[in-house]
Amino acid sequence: DRTPKDQILQRLEGADAVFTNKTPLNRETLEKAPQLRFIGVLATGYNIVDTQAAKERGIPVANVPAYSTASVVQLTFALLLEICHHIGHHSEAVHAGRWETNDDWCFWDYPLIELAGKTIGIIGMGNIGSKVARIAEAFGMKVCYFSTSGTGHCKDYPCLSLEELLRVSDIVSIHAPLNERTKNLIGKEQLA
């Protein structure tokens, strides 16, 4: 089920092709597998593979870009709705009898946030980001995005600089691959 790091080379021995998910293939490992001709990553990201080392050896690296799109989009809104309504907490409180003993008709421990009218800034407007944008619109949200590739190819929504997106967005959702352009893109300074 898993390949421990100390068994990677053993597993690669004699293989022309390898399919991996969480097992890293760095430069040193690739140099010790001279027969390798193809790397398939069974995920959307391929940051576990030293793609530069693979490129230098002429080894194509492929991924599965759409296998989790619907799940990631769904999880994005599940997490967002939890932040807006604290469903888990309020459910436990109601089951504990706190609403029925409350003096007011309404009961909540946290402010309830309505998404309609809020601005969502999406970092990365690829397959996942564009689907997040469509659902955000269905919630009545305004959508803008920052292009991590620099192409700004999506004409359905305004493409902003990262600084502008962070300034105008109530919510920021990141849907970008981890690479040299996106590494450390968001940190303490940007969140401030």
N, C-alpha and C positions, 0 to 999 in steps of 0.2 A: 504493500500500500504506500509506503514511503521509502525514499532513498536517503539514508543517513549520509551526511557530508563525507564521511570516511569511506563510503562505498560508491561514490559517483564514478570514479575512474574504472572501477570493476564493472559497473553497469554499462559503461560506454565501450568497453573492450570489444573490438571487432564490429561495432555498430556503424552502419553507413548513415542511419537516420536516428534521431532521438526525439521523443516527445516528452515534454516536461511541463510542470506547472509551478511548483514551489522550489524545485531543485535548481540552485544557481549554477550557471555555466560561465565561469570567468575565463580570462585570457589564459591563465596557467593551465586550467583544465582542458581548454580547447587545444592548446599546444601539445598536450599529452594524448590527444585522440586524433592522430593524423589521417585516419581513414574516414572521418566524419564528413558527410556531404550535405546534410540537411538538419535543421533544428526547427521543430514545431512546438510552439508554446500553447498549451491548452488553456488559454486565458486571453483577455483583451490586451493586457500590458505585456511587454517583453523586457522590462527593466532587469530581470534576473539573468539576462544573457548579455555578455559583453559583445554588443552588436558590431563595434568597431573591429574587434579581434576576428569575429566571424566574417565580416566584410573583407578584411585583409586576406583571409584564406579562401575567399570565394564561396563561403557557406551561406546559402539563403536562410533567413530566419522569418518564419511565418507565425501568425497568431490567429485567434478566432475572434474577430472583432465584434460580432453581434450575438454571441451566445448568452450574454447576461443583460442585454439592453433593457428588456421589460422589467426584469427583477430589480435592476439598479434604479430605474425610474420610479418604480413602485416604492422601494425602500426610501428614496429621497423624500417622497411625500409622506410616507409613514413617519419618518423622523421629524419632518417639518410640522406635521399635525400634532405630534406628541409635544413638541416645543410650544405650539400655539395653545394647546388645551390641557396638557398634563393628564391625559386620559387615564393612564395607569394609576396615578396618585388619586385622582378624583374617584375612580371606581373603588379603590380600596377604602377611601373615606366614606363613601356612600354605603358600602357593605358593612362598615363598622358602625353605621347608624348616625353618622354626623349630620347628614342632611335632615333627617327626620327630627333631630333635636335642635336644629338651627332655628333661630328666631325669625329669620328672613325667608321669603319665598324662594330666593335664589341662593345657591351655594357654590362657592369656589374658594380655593386657597391661593390661587395665582391669577393674575390678570389673564383674561381670555383674549387671544389675538385673532382678529379677522384678517384673512389674506387678501380679500378683495380690496383693490386700490393700492396695495403694497407693491414695491418694485423689487423684482428678483434679478440679481445680476448673475449671469451664468459665465463661469470661466471655462472655456472650451465648448464650442458650439458644433461638435461633431454629431455622431449618431445619437448618443445618449443626451447630450445637451439640448439638441433640437427637440427631442421628445419631451424633456423636462419643460421646455419653453411652451409647448402646445398645451400641456396639462396646466401649467401656471396660468396661461390665458383662460382656460376653462374655469379657474378659480377667480377670475377677474383681476389678475395681477398684470402689472406692466412688466415687460421683459426687455432687458438689454444684455449685451454680452461683451466679453473680451476674447479676442482670438489669440490663443496661445501659439498658433502656427504663423500668425502674422498675415494670413490671407484675407480674413474678414469676408469670407465668401457668402455668408448668409445675409440675404437682403431683406428678410422678413422683420428684423429687429435692428435697433441701432447698435453698431459696433463702437465701443468706447475704449479709451485708454484704461489701463488697470486702475490708475488713480481716480479717474472720473467714475468708473463703475463702483469702486469702493465708496466714493463720496455720496452717490445718489441711491445706492441700494439699501433696502431694509433687510434683505436676505441675500446671501451670496452662496451659490452652490457650485462646487468645483467638479468638473467632469473632463479632466485633461490627463493625458498620459504623463507618467513620470519620466522626464528626460532632461537634458541640459537646459532647455528653455524654461521648464516648469519647476525644476528643483529649487527649493527655497523661495518660490514665488510669493507665498503667503507666510508671513511671520508676525512677530510682535508689533513691528512698526505698521504693517498694513492693517492689522486688526485694530490698532489704536485709531 
